[in-house]
Amino acid sequence: MQLIKIPKDRIGVLIGIDGKIKEEIEEKSGINIDVDSESGDVKLDVKDEAEPVMVLKVADIVNAIAVGFSPERAFRLFGEEIYFTYFDIRNYVGKDPKHVRRIRARIIGTEGKTRRIIEDLSGADISIHRNYIGVIGDLIELDVAKNAVDMVLNGSEHSSVYRYLENKRREFKRQRMGF
């Protein structure tokens, strides 16, 4: 059994209308999910036929939904070689809500530009919710997006981050073409 704590405002997203999201996760994974709506505790129990690695995948899906991903985007984690990670903005700027808000705004950018560029050039999916930034992608996408987010969180200028992303994109194209 594994226990995960999620924000109360994300419980409805995890369960879904008439419990459809929770049921779909259980069907695809073979993991029983027990959600305590009062505390935000989510218990994962392995059914007999479930693969042990599925517990980790379902834990990542639950955590991805907790940090703001839609269930559809979080379900990408059922795929082979797709991973999830997240950043707690407070680890970079402390607990002052003004600083957290400022950094969250830097990650999002004007009209979502920075987030969109990181997603487009890395291929990863990014979600920003409260104090967290979640990233979903394959190993390469995840690495590039994590570095870009880390650069922004550490105060790098947006132009430096975009240049890094464009260089990585060119590098991937060259590798695919065999240069």
Buried (B, 14 or more C-beta within 10 A) or exposed (E): EBEBEBBEEBBEBBBBEEEEBBEBBBEBBBBBBEBEEEEBBBBBEBEEEBEEEBBBBBBBBBBBBBBBBEBEBBBBBBEEEBBBBBBEBBEBBEEEEEBBEEBBEBBBBEEEEBBEBBBEBBBBBBBBBBBBBBBBBBEBBBBBBBBBBBBBBEEBEBEEBBEBBEEBBEEBEEEEEEE
